[in-house]
């Protein structure tokens, strides 16, 4: 092989290498992931955010007023209005109120967790909940008594 053939061969290989790597489409170029980052054209949201472009706070779907039935083992069920508002404790926190007491919940997806905390009368509350559509269900332990709530978002 002469020098001219080798030069042409090297130029051809360089062109192939450039074409193979230089023309790959950046799938994230036109993607705005707001409160997240783009990976292979898809948004991966930061904790506390969701949606196709991570623009919605996860807790937003819980915010509002609910009317439903509250019952505890050994007691008669009653109608209770619950209110859920944003908490200043962080992007994944909400404050739940039954009109008498307030307690802080942590949200993740469509679930919420109520860590053990003290409410009025020295009672404690803890439990978990689920939001499906506009229906909020709670499973609570209030000072050792098992209670449930099922309410519809107003």
N, C-alpha and C positions, 0 to 999 in steps of 0.2 A: 504494500500500500504506500502510496506516495503522500506527501504532506498535504496536498490539496484535498485528497479523498478523506484523510483523517480529519481535516478542518471541517469539511462538509458534514461528516458523520457526527462530530462533536456539536456542531450547530444544530443539527437535526435532533439530537438527544436533548439538548438544552431547550429547544422549542417544545418538544413533547413534555418535558418536565414542567415547563412553565404553563402549558395548556392544562395539564392534569391538576396542578395546584392553583393556578391563578384564576381559573374560571369557576371555581366553586362558589355557588350562590350563598350569600350570608342570609340565612333564614330569619335572623333577628334584626336585620337592618331597618325594616319599617315597622317593627313591633314596639309598642309603648307599654311596658309592664308596670308603670307607676310605682306601686309599693311592692315590687318584686324584681325578679331578673328573668331574662330570656335564656332558655336552654333549648337548642335545636328547634327554634321557632315557636316554642310554647312558653307561656309565663309560669314561673314558679313563684308563688306569692309568699311574702313575708308573713310570719305569724300574726294573726289578727286580721288578715285581708283575704278576700276571695274574688272570684270573677275572672272572666277571660283576660282582663288587663289589670287585675289586682286592684281595682278601684273601689271596691266595696268593703266596708268594715264587716267582719264576720258577725259581730254583735248586733248590727243594724236590724237584722231580721227579728230579733227578740224584743226590740224596743216598742213599747206600747202598753195598752190596757187590756186586761183579760177578765172575763167573767166566767166563773165555773164553780164546780162542787169540790169542797174540801171535806175530808172525813178522816177520822183517826180511829184506831181499833178501840172498841168499847164505847164509842160516841156516836151521836147522830150527825149525818152529813148536813152541811150548810152551804149556802151560796156565798162566795167570797170574790171580791174584786181585787185583782193583783195588778200592780203597775211595775214595769221594768224600765229603768232609765240607764243612761251611760254612767259609768263610774270613773272618777278621776284616778283610780288605782292603776289604770292601764288599758290598753287597746283591747284586751281580751276580758275585761271585767265589766259587769253590770250590777246595778243595785235593784233588788227585788223588794217590793213593799206590799204588805197586806192591809195597809191602813193603820196598823198598830206598831208593827216592827219593820225594820229594814235589815237586810242582810246582803252580803256581797257574793256574787256568783262568778265563776270563770267559764267562758264559752269556748267551744271548739267545734267547728262545723255546726251541726244542729243539736248538739248536746250542751248541757251546762252542769257544772259541778259546784256543790255548795260545801265548802270546807267547814269543819266544826267551828261554830262561833256562838257567842252568848247574845241572847235577845232579852226582852223584858222579863222581869220576875226572876232573873237568874237562870232562866231556861236556856238550853242549848239547841241548836238546829244544825243539821247536816243532811246531805242527800245528793240527789242527781235529778236531772230532767231531760226532756226531749221535746223538740219542736218539730212537728210534722204538719206541713201546710200552715194552718192557723190554729192548730190545737197544741197547747202546751200541757204536758203531763209531768208531774213531779212525784218523786218517791222520797219522803222525808222521814227523818228520825228526830223527833222533838223530845228531848230529855228522856229518851228510852222508849217513847211511844211511836209506833209506826203510823204514819199519816200519808195520804195521797191527795193530789189535786189534779183536776182535769179542767182546763179552761179554754175558751175560744177567744182569739184576739178580736178586739172590737175595731 
